[in-house]
Amino acid sequence: MDDPWDLVIVGAGPAGAAAALGALTAAPELRVLLLDRAAFPRDKACGDGVAPDVTDMLAALGVPGLLDDWAPVQRLELSHGSRRVSRPMRRPVRVVPRTVLDHRLQAAAVAAGARFERRRVRTVQPLRRGVIVDDDLTGLVVIGADGAYSAVRQAAGVPAVRRRAIALRGYVATPPRWSGRQVIAFDHEHPQAYAWCFDRGDGLANVGYGAFGTAGLTRAALLRRLGELLPGADDGTDWRGHHLPLSSWRWSQPDGHLLLAGDAAGLINPMTGEGLHYAVATGALAGRAAAAAITAGRPDTAGARHRSAVRALLGRHLRHTATAARLSAVPAVLTAGIAAANRDQGVFDELVELGLGQGRLTRRVVTGLARALVVR
Ligand SMILES: Cc1cc2nc3c(=O)[nH]c(=O)nc-3n(C[C@H](O)[C@H](O)[C@H](O)COP(=O)(O)OP(=O)(O)OC[C@H]3O[C@@H](n4cnc5c(N)ncnc54)[C@H](O)[C@@H]3O)c2cc1C
């Protein structure tokens, strides 16, 4: 058995890297081991849309300007059948391939003092005073940032997420009509599914199709609907698919030495499929909770600390997105939402905040929706 680590993080994606940064900015003396089955840079199926809050949170973790060399994308276009809205967002997003984003984040975690090791973790065994990983590593606290099929989640006894989406992404040369924008075409044949084209600003666009609920959705079916909704987008390359564990009204994190963050914690926005913001936010909170518990000499309190921090930050927002996702599954409500956003920039901005940030279902959004439904 090697020397015990203070903190072992399983998964070096955005949640894992943010966890290392959160822990090391809170307590730089901690011995932090960051494990991933992949070597970096590595690809990950994603729309590559990075919300502005993500770069704010990274700056607060000591990594400012990480994506400043990528073009800001200001305009968002939403459509559902013939109904359409195209408006500038209050703050731009960046569309950055995960080979770039995740490599930079992993390198930032290492620069902050984490040790990176390539390893596929197979077993995680919580004990009274710490955690044994793969029979040869020990940590006072272990953070599971190991994505949608998390082994740490299973070891913590948290049931697998039931509500999942599936999505397929590829890359195409950006068609001029979609240049400088994020385009989302909701599927009028399948509720809670959409095709997207997100311009990266470097001549390529990330394209894909995602559907909430996974039954009977083959790769061929996803590609066909992508081509029907956004003709030409299905000409892409580098196709890669993945499941998305969607957040719901409730969120659980047990007491003890095992903490969960990002997809491993079942945190993907059920309206939009956005998960990077939650991954970085909950990764940083998990790192800070672990650091506080370890430096207090009570690593067993890490789980409770993390649970209360995540609930304080995201609890109400998660309940609002769960409600909004149910509402937007009704095609008439989705159409009304697009109409309301088309009429009022404020409604548009607040819907964007609900889908990409920590927004709520505000009075303005609810009134706008109700009005659009009545007019309809
Ligand atoms: C097609 C698609 C499109 C999406 N589009 C967007 C978007 O545009 N914007 C957005 O914000 N979100 C999007 N998401 C969601 C986003 O990709 C995830 O929420 C995000 O990757 C979560 O980060 P994470 O660090 O929790 O997990 P991951 O990024 O999945 O990282 C987990 C890491 O753990 C490692 N790992 C797994 N198991 C083990 C193990 N046993 N041992 C060691 N290492 C392990 C993996 O190699 C990986 O590096 C999309 C998802 C999909 C599938």
The ligand as a MOL file (V3000), in Angstrom:
LIG
                    3D

  0  0  0     0  0            999 V3000
M  V30 BEGIN CTAB
M  V30 COUNTS 53 58 0 0 0
M  V30 BEGIN ATOM
M  V30 1 C -23.4040 14.8940 -27.0520 0
M  V30 2 C -23.3530 15.7550 -25.8270 0
M  V30 3 C -23.4290 17.1380 -25.9590 0
M  V30 4 C -23.2660 17.9520 -24.8230 0
M  V30 5 N -23.2140 19.2940 -25.0160 0
M  V30 6 C -22.9270 20.1080 -23.9720 0
M  V30 7 C -22.7040 21.5070 -24.1760 0
M  V30 8 O -22.7190 22.0100 -25.3070 0
M  V30 9 N -22.4280 22.2660 -23.0920 0
M  V30 10 C -22.3710 21.7430 -21.8280 0
M  V30 11 O -22.1450 22.4910 -20.8750 0
M  V30 12 N -22.5410 20.4100 -21.6170 0
M  V30 13 C -22.8020 19.5780 -22.6440 0
M  V30 14 N -22.9150 18.2330 -22.4400 0
M  V30 15 C -22.7200 17.7040 -21.0750 0
M  V30 16 C -21.2260 17.6710 -20.7070 0
M  V30 17 O -20.5020 17.0090 -21.7240 0
M  V30 18 C -20.9950 16.9550 -19.3700 0
M  V30 19 O -21.9180 17.4500 -18.4350 0
M  V30 20 C -19.5730 17.1840 -18.8550 0
M  V30 21 O -18.6530 16.4980 -19.6540 0
M  V30 22 C -19.4530 16.6990 -17.4160 0
M  V30 23 O -18.1150 16.7870 -16.9900 0
M  V30 24 P -17.5630 15.7210 -15.9220 0
M  V30 25 O -16.1900 16.1730 -15.5800 0
M  V30 26 O -18.5560 15.5200 -14.8370 0
M  V30 27 O -17.5270 14.3320 -16.7060 0
M  V30 28 P -16.6570 13.9120 -17.9860 0
M  V30 29 O -16.3620 15.0740 -18.8160 0
M  V30 30 O -17.3800 12.7480 -18.5830 0
M  V30 31 O -15.2810 13.4000 -17.3670 0
M  V30 32 C -15.2190 12.1950 -16.6350 0
M  V30 33 C -13.7870 11.6840 -16.6840 0
M  V30 34 O -13.7220 10.5170 -15.8630 0
M  V30 35 C -12.8970 9.5610 -16.5040 0
M  V30 36 N -13.2900 8.2480 -15.9660 0
M  V30 37 C -14.4790 7.6350 -16.0960 0
M  V30 38 N -14.4780 6.4540 -15.4400 0
M  V30 39 C -13.2330 6.3330 -14.8940 0
M  V30 40 C -12.6200 5.3270 -14.0900 0
M  V30 41 N -13.2600 4.2220 -13.7180 0
M  V30 42 N -11.3400 5.5310 -13.6860 0
M  V30 43 C -10.6540 6.6650 -14.0500 0
M  V30 44 N -11.2060 7.6330 -14.8200 0
M  V30 45 C -12.4810 7.4770 -15.2120 0
M  V30 46 C -13.1580 9.7400 -17.9850 0
M  V30 47 O -12.0760 9.2780 -18.7780 0
M  V30 48 C -13.3290 11.2590 -18.0800 0
M  V30 49 O -12.1260 11.9090 -18.4010 0
M  V30 50 C -23.1040 17.3810 -23.5400 0
M  V30 51 C -23.0890 15.9870 -23.4020 0
M  V30 52 C -23.1930 15.1780 -24.5270 0
M  V30 53 C -23.1230 13.6920 -24.3600 0
M  V30 END ATOM
M  V30 BEGIN BOND
M  V30 1 1 1 2
M  V30 2 1 2 3
M  V30 3 2 2 52
M  V30 4 2 3 4
M  V30 5 1 4 5
M  V30 6 1 4 50
M  V30 7 2 5 6
M  V30 8 1 6 7
M  V30 9 1 6 13
M  V30 10 2 7 8
M  V30 11 1 7 9
M  V30 12 1 9 10
M  V30 13 2 10 11
M  V30 14 1 10 12
M  V30 15 2 12 13
M  V30 16 1 13 14
M  V30 17 1 14 15
M  V30 18 1 14 50
M  V30 19 1 15 16
M  V30 20 1 16 17
M  V30 21 1 16 18
M  V30 22 1 18 19
M  V30 23 1 18 20
M  V30 24 1 20 21
M  V30 25 1 20 22
M  V30 26 1 22 23
M  V30 27 1 23 24
M  V30 28 2 24 25
M  V30 29 1 24 26
M  V30 30 1 24 27
M  V30 31 1 27 28
M  V30 32 2 28 29
M  V30 33 1 28 30
M  V30 34 1 28 31
M  V30 35 1 31 32
M  V30 36 1 32 33
M  V30 37 1 33 34
M  V30 38 1 33 48
M  V30 39 1 34 35
M  V30 40 1 35 36
M  V30 41 1 35 46
M  V30 42 1 36 37
M  V30 43 1 36 45
M  V30 44 2 37 38
M  V30 45 1 38 39
M  V30 46 1 39 40
M  V30 47 2 39 45
M  V30 48 1 40 41
M  V30 49 2 40 42
M  V30 50 1 42 43
M  V30 51 2 43 44
M  V30 52 1 44 45
M  V30 53 1 46 47
M  V30 54 1 46 48
M  V30 55 1 48 49
M  V30 56 2 50 51
M  V30 57 1 51 52
M  V30 58 1 52 53
M  V30 END BOND
M  V30 END CTAB
M  END
